[in-house]
Amino acid sequence: MNFKSLLAASVLSTLSLGQAQAADYVIDTAAVHASINFRIKHLGYSWLTGRFDQFSGGFAFDAEAPADSSVQVEIDTASVNSNNAERDIHLRSGDFLDVGKFPKASFTSTSMAVTGESAVVTGDLTLHGVTREITLNADFLGGGKDPWGGVRAGFTATTTLTLADFGMTYNLGPASATIEMQLNIEGVKK
């Protein structure tokens, strides 16, 4: 079953009698069923990994027009967590995220192109006071009723960002000019 079929089946199973419409979901961050992770090369020898512990947002599915689906996420930049307290202080400083000046990062989709089992989500990422268009490569993981009477749907998405594109020019060496992001999103239908 391809991305569009899975998406349609998930959404249609949640609709009441007949008429399809967009289904709105809130990202489930309370139970830690979602994560925003990153990795960046350290000197080209290994990967430094981390995550953002606090974020919120939602997404909408339209089974009749999957390309009209959308996603919106807001990240608390001070919640960066690289598993090292001293490094996290540096990541929050003016050399990188500058959380005092830019406490939030956000992504708002502008289009979605569904192809087979995946989708390319294009949107505007605002990070470090700079807004740029990026693309996320997304895969639908599944959806349906949960054991508590609700309806859920989940995706994973990846992208690679060039730090200098967002005004972060601290020299980490050429192997560390880009950072890979992974979003694991599970939403609960409103």
C-alpha positions as CSV (number, residue, x, y, z in Angstrom):
1,M,0.0,0.0,0.0
2,N,1.5,3.4,-0.9
3,F,1.7,6.6,1.2
4,K,-1.5,8.0,-0.3
5,S,-3.5,4.8,0.3
6,L,-2.2,4.5,3.9
7,L,-3.0,8.1,4.5
8,A,-6.5,7.9,3.1
9,A,-7.3,4.6,4.9
10,S,-6.2,6.1,8.2
11,V,-8.1,9.3,7.8
12,L,-11.2,7.7,6.3
13,S,-11.4,5.2,9.2
14,T,-11.7,8.2,11.6
15,L,-14.5,10.0,9.8
16,S,-18.2,9.8,10.6
17,L,-20.7,8.7,8.0
18,G,-19.4,9.5,4.7
19,Q,-18.1,12.9,3.9
20,A,-14.3,13.2,3.9
21,Q,-12.7,16.3,5.3
22,A,-9.4,17.3,6.8
23,A,-8.6,15.6,10.1
24,D,-6.7,17.7,12.5
25,Y,-4.1,16.2,14.9
26,V,-2.1,17.5,17.9
27,I,1.4,16.3,18.2
28,D,1.6,14.0,21.3
29,T,4.6,15.4,23.2
30,A,3.0,14.8,26.7
31,A,3.6,11.1,26.5
32,V,6.9,11.4,24.6
33,H,5.5,9.8,21.5
34,A,7.2,12.3,19.3
35,S,10.8,13.5,19.0
36,I,13.0,16.0,17.2
37,N,16.5,14.7,16.9
38,F,19.7,15.9,15.3
39,R,23.1,14.6,14.4
40,I,26.2,16.4,13.3
41,K,29.7,15.1,12.5
42,H,32.3,15.7,15.1
43,L,35.6,16.5,13.2
44,G,34.5,14.0,10.6
45,Y,35.3,11.1,12.9
46,S,32.1,10.4,14.7
47,W,28.5,11.6,15.1
48,L,27.3,13.9,17.9
49,T,23.6,13.3,18.5
50,G,21.0,15.2,20.4
51,R,17.4,16.4,20.5
52,F,15.0,19.2,21.4
53,D,13.1,18.2,24.5
54,Q,10.2,20.7,24.2
55,F,8.1,21.4,21.1
56,S,4.5,21.5,20.1
57,G,2.4,21.6,17.0
58,G,0.0,19.7,14.8
59,F,-0.8,18.5,11.4
60,A,-3.9,18.1,9.2
61,F,-4.7,15.3,6.8
62,D,-7.1,15.6,3.8
63,A,-7.8,12.1,2.5
64,E,-9.5,13.5,-0.6
65,A,-6.5,15.8,-1.4
66,P,-3.4,14.6,0.4
67,A,-1.3,17.3,-1.2
68,D,-3.4,19.8,0.8
69,S,-2.3,18.3,4.1
70,S,-0.2,20.5,6.4
71,V,2.1,20.5,9.4
72,Q,3.2,23.2,11.9
73,V,5.8,22.8,14.6
74,E,7.2,25.2,17.2
75,I,10.5,24.3,19.1
76,D,11.7,25.7,22.4
77,T,15.4,26.2,21.4
78,A,16.6,26.3,25.0
79,S,15.4,22.7,25.3
80,V,18.4,21.5,23.2
81,N,19.9,18.4,24.8
82,S,23.1,16.9,23.5
83,N,23.7,14.8,26.6
84,N,26.5,17.1,27.8
85,A,25.6,20.1,30.1
86,E,28.6,22.2,29.1
87,R,28.1,21.6,25.4
88,D,24.4,22.5,25.8
89,I,25.4,25.8,27.4
90,H,27.5,26.5,24.3
91,L,24.8,25.4,21.9
92,R,22.4,27.9,23.7
93,S,24.9,30.7,23.3
94,G,25.3,33.4,20.6
95,D,27.7,31.0,18.8
96,F,24.8,28.8,17.8
97,L,21.1,29.0,18.8
98,D,21.3,32.3,20.8
99,V,18.2,31.3,22.8
100,G,18.0,34.6,24.7
101,K,17.4,36.4,21.3
102,F,15.7,33.5,19.5
103,P,13.8,31.4,22.0
104,K,11.6,29.7,19.4
105,A,12.2,27.9,16.1
106,S,9.2,27.1,13.8
107,F,8.3,25.1,10.7
108,T,5.1,25.7,8.7
109,S,4.5,23.6,5.6
110,T,3.6,25.3,2.3
111,S,3.1,22.3,0.1
112,M,3.2,18.5,0.1
113,A,4.0,16.2,-2.9
114,V,3.0,12.6,-2.4
115,T,4.9,10.0,-4.4
116,G,4.3,6.3,-3.8
117,E,5.0,5.5,-0.1
118,S,6.5,8.9,0.8
119,A,6.0,12.6,0.6
120,V,8.2,15.7,0.2
121,V,7.0,18.4,2.5
122,T,8.1,21.9,1.7
123,G,7.8,24.7,4.1
124,D,9.4,27.7,5.9
125,L,11.8,27.0,8.8
126,T,12.5,30.0,11.0
127,L,15.7,29.3,13.1
128,H,18.1,31.8,14.7
129,G,16.0,34.6,13.3
130,V,16.3,33.5,9.7
131,T,13.4,32.1,7.6
132,R,14.3,29.8,4.7
133,E,12.4,27.3,2.6
134,I,13.4,23.7,3.4
135,T,12.1,20.2,2.3
136,L,11.4,17.2,4.6
137,N,11.4,13.7,3.2
138,A,8.5,12.0,5.0
139,D,7.2,8.5,5.4
140,F,3.8,7.6,6.9
141,L,4.2,5.0,9.6
142,G,0.6,4.2,10.3
143,G,-2.6,5.3,11.9
144,G,-5.9,4.3,13.5
145,K,-7.7,3.8,16.8
146,D,-5.7,3.7,20.0
147,P,-6.5,1.7,23.2
148,W,-7.9,4.8,24.9
149,G,-10.6,5.6,22.4
150,G,-8.7,8.1,20.4
151,V,-7.3,8.1,16.9
152,R,-3.6,8.5,16.1
153,A,-1.3,8.8,13.1
154,G,2.4,8.9,12.8
155,F,5.2,10.0,10.4
156,T,8.9,10.2,10.3
157,A,10.7,12.9,8.3
158,T,14.3,13.9,7.7
159,T,16.2,16.9,6.3
160,T,19.7,18.3,6.2
161,L,20.4,21.9,7.1
162,T,23.4,24.0,6.4
163,L,24.2,26.0,9.6
164,A,25.5,29.1,7.8
165,D,22.2,29.4,5.9
166,F,20.6,30.2,9.3
167,G,23.3,32.6,10.4
168,M,25.2,30.1,12.6
169,T,28.8,30.6,11.4
170,Y,30.8,29.3,14.3
171,N,33.7,27.3,12.7
172,L,33.3,23.6,13.5
173,G,35.3,22.6,10.5
174,P,34.2,21.5,7.0
175,A,32.8,18.1,8.1
176,S,30.4,19.9,10.5
177,A,28.9,22.5,8.2
178,T,25.6,20.6,7.9
179,I,23.3,19.0,10.5
180,E,20.9,16.2,9.9
181,M,17.4,16.5,11.5
182,Q,14.9,13.7,12.1
183,L,11.3,14.3,13.2
184,N,9.3,11.4,14.6
185,I,5.8,12.7,14.9
186,E,2.7,10.9,16.4
187,G,-0.5,12.9,16.5
188,V,-3.8,12.5,18.4
189,K,-6.9,13.5,16.4
190,K,-8.7,16.5,17.9
